[in-house]
């Protein structure tokens, strides 16, 4: 899953979100006045990865592979969500 997500990061850099979205949907939310960011990855494949820490680890590893170790270290929140989980959290996609 790390390699698939890393390829998507390479492919989707700076691409605007269009609805309906393709999966995985990668949302980056910069933290004001810092180099940190929160990353949310919406993906049906997370249904097969129940452990939230494992999901976060996959996201961080994909960022390290695609954008380098520093980019991964700048992620303060890495959250992998199924579309259903994102909807229940009222995560806005637009």
CNS distance restraints for C-alpha pairs under 8 A (distance, minus, plus):
assign (resid   1 and name CA) (resid   5 and name CA) 6.13 0.50 0.50
assign (resid   1 and name CA) (resid  58 and name CA) 7.07 0.50 0.50
assign (resid   2 and name CA) (resid   6 and name CA) 6.03 0.50 0.50
assign (resid   2 and name CA) (resid  58 and name CA) 5.43 0.50 0.50
assign (resid   2 and name CA) (resid  59 and name CA) 7.04 0.50 0.50
assign (resid   2 and name CA) (resid  61 and name CA) 6.38 0.50 0.50
assign (resid   2 and name CA) (resid  62 and name CA) 5.00 0.50 0.50
assign (resid   3 and name CA) (resid   7 and name CA) 6.16 0.50 0.50
assign (resid   3 and name CA) (resid  62 and name CA) 6.57 0.50 0.50
assign (resid   4 and name CA) (resid   8 and name CA) 6.39 0.50 0.50
assign (resid   5 and name CA) (resid   9 and name CA) 6.24 0.50 0.50
assign (resid   5 and name CA) (resid  24 and name CA) 7.49 0.50 0.50
assign (resid   5 and name CA) (resid  59 and name CA) 7.38 0.50 0.50
assign (resid   5 and name CA) (resid  62 and name CA) 5.85 0.50 0.50
assign (resid   6 and name CA) (resid  10 and name CA) 6.33 0.50 0.50
assign (resid   6 and name CA) (resid  62 and name CA) 4.51 0.50 0.50
assign (resid   6 and name CA) (resid  63 and name CA) 6.39 0.50 0.50
assign (resid   6 and name CA) (resid  65 and name CA) 6.34 0.50 0.50
assign (resid   6 and name CA) (resid  66 and name CA) 5.13 0.50 0.50
assign (resid   7 and name CA) (resid  11 and name CA) 6.14 0.50 0.50
assign (resid   7 and name CA) (resid  66 and name CA) 7.22 0.50 0.50
assign (resid   8 and name CA) (resid  12 and name CA) 5.74 0.50 0.50
assign (resid   8 and name CA) (resid  24 and name CA) 7.49 0.50 0.50
assign (resid   9 and name CA) (resid  13 and name CA) 5.92 0.50 0.50
assign (resid   9 and name CA) (resid  26 and name CA) 7.74 0.50 0.50
assign (resid   9 and name CA) (resid  62 and name CA) 7.85 0.50 0.50
assign (resid   9 and name CA) (resid  63 and name CA) 7.43 0.50 0.50
assign (resid   9 and name CA) (resid  66 and name CA) 6.55 0.50 0.50
assign (resid  10 and name CA) (resid  66 and name CA) 6.25 0.50 0.50
assign (resid  10 and name CA) (resid  67 and name CA) 7.99 0.50 0.50
assign (resid  17 and name CA) (resid  21 and name CA) 6.65 0.50 0.50
assign (resid  17 and name CA) (resid  93 and name CA) 7.81 0.50 0.50
assign (resid  17 and name CA) (resid  94 and name CA) 6.64 0.50 0.50
assign (resid  18 and name CA) (resid  94 and name CA) 7.60 0.50 0.50
assign (resid  19 and name CA) (resid  94 and name CA) 7.69 0.50 0.50
assign (resid  21 and name CA) (resid  25 and name CA) 6.76 0.50 0.50
assign (resid  23 and name CA) (resid  42 and name CA) 6.83 0.50 0.50
assign (resid  23 and name CA) (resid  43 and name CA) 5.55 0.50 0.50
assign (resid  23 and name CA) (resid  44 and name CA) 7.55 0.50 0.50
assign (resid  24 and name CA) (resid  41 and name CA) 6.39 0.50 0.50
assign (resid  24 and name CA) (resid  42 and name CA) 5.58 0.50 0.50
assign (resid  24 and name CA) (resid  43 and name CA) 4.68 0.50 0.50
assign (resid  24 and name CA) (resid  44 and name CA) 7.75 0.50 0.50
assign (resid  25 and name CA) (resid  41 and name CA) 5.58 0.50 0.50
assign (resid  25 and name CA) (resid  42 and name CA) 5.04 0.50 0.50
assign (resid  25 and name CA) (resid  43 and name CA) 6.61 0.50 0.50
assign (resid  26 and name CA) (resid  39 and name CA) 7.04 0.50 0.50
assign (resid  26 and name CA) (resid  40 and name CA) 5.90 0.50 0.50
assign (resid  26 and name CA) (resid  41 and name CA) 4.60 0.50 0.50
assign (resid  26 and name CA) (resid  42 and name CA) 6.56 0.50 0.50
assign (resid  27 and name CA) (resid  39 and name CA) 5.67 0.50 0.50
assign (resid  27 and name CA) (resid  40 and name CA) 5.08 0.50 0.50
assign (resid  27 and name CA) (resid  41 and name CA) 6.29 0.50 0.50
assign (resid  28 and name CA) (resid  37 and name CA) 6.50 0.50 0.50
assign (resid  28 and name CA) (resid  38 and name CA) 5.86 0.50 0.50
assign (resid  28 and name CA) (resid  39 and name CA) 4.67 0.50 0.50
assign (resid  28 and name CA) (resid  40 and name CA) 6.57 0.50 0.50
assign (resid  29 and name CA) (resid  37 and name CA) 5.40 0.50 0.50
assign (resid  29 and name CA) (resid  38 and name CA) 5.00 0.50 0.50
assign (resid  29 and name CA) (resid  39 and name CA) 6.25 0.50 0.50
assign (resid  30 and name CA) (resid  34 and name CA) 7.92 0.50 0.50
assign (resid  30 and name CA) (resid  35 and name CA) 7.39 0.50 0.50
assign (resid  30 and name CA) (resid  36 and name CA) 6.18 0.50 0.50
assign (resid  30 and name CA) (resid  37 and name CA) 4.15 0.50 0.50
assign (resid  30 and name CA) (resid  38 and name CA) 6.29 0.50 0.50
assign (resid  31 and name CA) (resid  35 and name CA) 7.00 0.50 0.50
assign (resid  31 and name CA) (resid  36 and name CA) 5.42 0.50 0.50
assign (resid  31 and name CA) (resid  37 and name CA) 5.07 0.50 0.50
assign (resid  31 and name CA) (resid  38 and name CA) 7.08 0.50 0.50
assign (resid  35 and name CA) (resid  74 and name CA) 6.28 0.50 0.50
assign (resid  36 and name CA) (resid  74 and name CA) 4.63 0.50 0.50
assign (resid  36 and name CA) (resid  75 and name CA) 5.56 0.50 0.50
assign (resid  36 and name CA) (resid  76 and name CA) 6.07 0.50 0.50
assign (resid  37 and name CA) (resid  74 and name CA) 6.33 0.50 0.50
assign (resid  37 and name CA) (resid  75 and name CA) 5.01 0.50 0.50
assign (resid  37 and name CA) (resid  76 and name CA) 5.91 0.50 0.50
assign (resid  37 and name CA) (resid  77 and name CA) 7.04 0.50 0.50
assign (resid  38 and name CA) (resid  75 and name CA) 5.80 0.50 0.50
assign (resid  38 and name CA) (resid  76 and name CA) 5.73 0.50 0.50
assign (resid  38 and name CA) (resid  77 and name CA) 4.56 0.50 0.50
assign (resid  38 and name CA) (resid  78 and name CA) 6.11 0.50 0.50
assign (resid  39 and name CA) (resid  75 and name CA) 6.84 0.50 0.50
assign (resid  39 and name CA) (resid  77 and name CA) 5.99 0.50 0.50
assign (resid  39 and name CA) (resid  78 and name CA) 4.87 0.50 0.50
assign (resid  39 and name CA) (resid  79 and name CA) 6.24 0.50 0.50
assign (resid  40 and name CA) (resid  77 and name CA) 7.98 0.50 0.50
assign (resid  40 and name CA) (resid  78 and name CA) 6.03 0.50 0.50
assign (resid  40 and name CA) (resid  79 and name CA) 4.85 0.50 0.50
assign (resid  40 and name CA) (resid  80 and name CA) 5.85 0.50 0.50
assign (resid  40 and name CA) (resid  81 and name CA) 7.19 0.50 0.50
assign (resid  41 and name CA) (resid  59 and name CA) 7.77 0.50 0.50
assign (resid  41 and name CA) (resid  78 and name CA) 7.92 0.50 0.50
assign (resid  41 and name CA) (resid  79 and name CA) 6.32 0.50 0.50
assign (resid  41 and name CA) (resid  80 and name CA) 4.80 0.50 0.50
assign (resid  41 and name CA) (resid  81 and name CA) 6.06 0.50 0.50
assign (resid  42 and name CA) (resid  80 and name CA) 6.14 0.50 0.50
assign (resid  42 and name CA) (resid  81 and name CA) 4.91 0.50 0.50
assign (resid  42 and name CA) (resid  82 and name CA) 5.37 0.50 0.50
assign (resid  42 and name CA) (resid  83 and name CA) 5.71 0.50 0.50
assign (resid  42 and name CA) (resid  86 and name CA) 7.07 0.50 0.50
assign (resid  43 and name CA) (resid  80 and name CA) 7.36 0.50 0.50
assign (resid  43 and name CA) (resid  81 and name CA) 6.31 0.50 0.50
assign (resid  43 and name CA) (resid  82 and name CA) 5.05 0.50 0.50
assign (resid  43 and name CA) (resid  83 and name CA) 6.34 0.50 0.50
assign (resid  44 and name CA) (resid  81 and name CA) 7.92 0.50 0.50
assign (resid  44 and name CA) (resid  82 and name CA) 5.00 0.50 0.50
assign (resid  44 and name CA) (resid  83 and name CA) 6.42 0.50 0.50
assign (resid  45 and name CA) (resid  49 and name CA) 7.39 0.50 0.50
assign (resid  45 and name CA) (resid  82 and name CA) 7.37 0.50 0.50
assign (resid  46 and name CA) (resid  50 and name CA) 6.93 0.50 0.50
assign (resid  46 and name CA) (resid  55 and name CA) 7.28 0.50 0.50
assign (resid  46 and name CA) (resid  80 and name CA) 6.84 0.50 0.50
assign (resid  46 and name CA) (resid  81 and name CA) 6.52 0.50 0.50
assign (resid  46 and name CA) (resid  82 and name CA) 5.76 0.50 0.50
assign (resid  47 and name CA) (resid  82 and name CA) 6.55 0.50 0.50
assign (resid  49 and name CA) (resid  54 and name CA) 7.17 0.50 0.50
assign (resid  49 and name CA) (resid  55 and name CA) 6.62 0.50 0.50
assign (resid  50 and name CA) (resid  54 and name CA) 7.98 0.50 0.50
assign (resid  50 and name CA) (resid  55 and name CA) 7.89 0.50 0.50
assign (resid  51 and name CA) (resid  55 and name CA) 6.47 0.50 0.50
assign (resid  52 and name CA) (resid  56 and name CA) 6.24 0.50 0.50
assign (resid  52 and name CA) (resid  79 and name CA) 7.50 0.50 0.50
assign (resid  52 and name CA) (resid  80 and name CA) 7.11 0.50 0.50
assign (resid  53 and name CA) (resid  57 and name CA) 6.11 0.50 0.50
assign (resid  54 and name CA) (resid  58 and name CA) 6.20 0.50 0.50
assign (resid  55 and name CA) (resid  59 and name CA) 6.38 0.50 0.50
assign (resid  55 and name CA) (resid  79 and name CA) 7.02 0.50 0.50
assign (resid  55 and name CA) (resid  80 and name CA) 5.46 0.50 0.50
assign (resid  56 and name CA) (resid  60 and name CA) 6.20 0.50 0.50
assign (resid  56 and name CA) (resid  78 and name CA) 5.07 0.50 0.50
assign (resid  56 and name CA) (resid  79 and name CA) 5.67 0.50 0.50
assign (resid  56 and name CA) (resid  80 and name CA) 6.31 0.50 0.50
assign (resid  57 and name CA) (resid  61 and name CA) 6.01 0.50 0.50
assign (resid  58 and name CA) (resid  62 and name CA) 6.08 0.50 0.50
assign (resid  59 and name CA) (resid  63 and name CA) 6.29 0.50 0.50
assign (resid  59 and name CA) (resid  78 and name CA) 6.44 0.50 0.50
assign (resid  59 and name CA) (resid  79 and name CA) 7.81 0.50 0.50
assign (resid  59 and name CA) (resid  80 and name CA) 7.48 0.50 0.50
assign (resid  60 and name CA) (resid  64 and name CA) 6.20 0.50 0.50
assign (resid  60 and name CA) (resid  72 and name CA) 5.38 0.50 0.50
assign (resid  60 and name CA) (resid  75 and name CA) 7.67 0.50 0.50
assign (resid  60 and name CA) (resid  78 and name CA) 7.02 0.50 0.50
assign (resid  61 and name CA) (resid  65 and name CA) 6.11 0.50 0.50
assign (resid  61 and name CA) (resid  72 and name CA) 7.34 0.50 0.50
assign (resid  62 and name CA) (resid  66 and name CA) 5.99 0.50 0.50
assign (resid  63 and name CA) (resid  67 and name CA) 5.37 0.50 0.50
assign (resid  63 and name CA) (resid  68 and name CA) 6.52 0.50 0.50
assign (resid  63 and name CA) (resid  69 and name CA) 7.45 0.50 0.50
assign (resid  63 and name CA) (resid  71 and name CA) 6.48 0.50 0.50
assign (resid  63 and name CA) (resid  72 and name CA) 5.27 0.50 0.50
assign (resid  64 and name CA) (resid  68 and name CA) 4.29 0.50 0.50
assign (resid  64 and name CA) (resid  69 and name CA) 4.47 0.50 0.50
assign (resid  64 and name CA) (resid  70 and name CA) 7.36 0.50 0.50
assign (resid  64 and name CA) (resid  71 and name CA) 6.51 0.50 0.50
assign (resid  64 and name CA) (resid  72 and name CA) 5.13 0.50 0.50
assign (resid  65 and name CA) (resid  69 and name CA) 7.52 0.50 0.50
assign (resid  67 and name CA) (resid  71 and name CA) 5.93 0.50 0.50
assign (resid  67 and name CA) (resid  72 and name CA) 7.62 0.50 0.50
assign (resid  68 and name CA) (resid  72 and name CA) 6.70 0.50 0.50
assign (resid  69 and name CA) (resid  73 and name CA) 6.23 0.50 0.50
assign (resid  70 and name CA) (resid  74 and name CA) 6.25 0.50 0.50
assign (resid  71 and name CA) (resid  75 and name CA) 6.93 0.50 0.50
assign (resid  81 and name CA) (resid  85 and name CA) 5.62 0.50 0.50
assign (resid  81 and name CA) (resid  86 and name CA) 5.80 0.50 0.50
assign (resid  82 and name CA) (resid  86 and name CA) 6.22 0.50 0.50
assign (resid  83 and name CA) (resid  87 and name CA) 6.15 0.50 0.50
assign (resid  84 and name CA) (resid  88 and name CA) 6.22 0.50 0.50
assign (resid  85 and name CA) (resid  89 and name CA) 6.25 0.50 0.50
assign (resid  86 and name CA) (resid  90 and name CA) 6.22 0.50 0.50
assign (resid  86 and name CA) (resid  91 and name CA) 5.32 0.50 0.50
assign (resid  87 and name CA) (resid  91 and name CA) 5.98 0.50 0.50
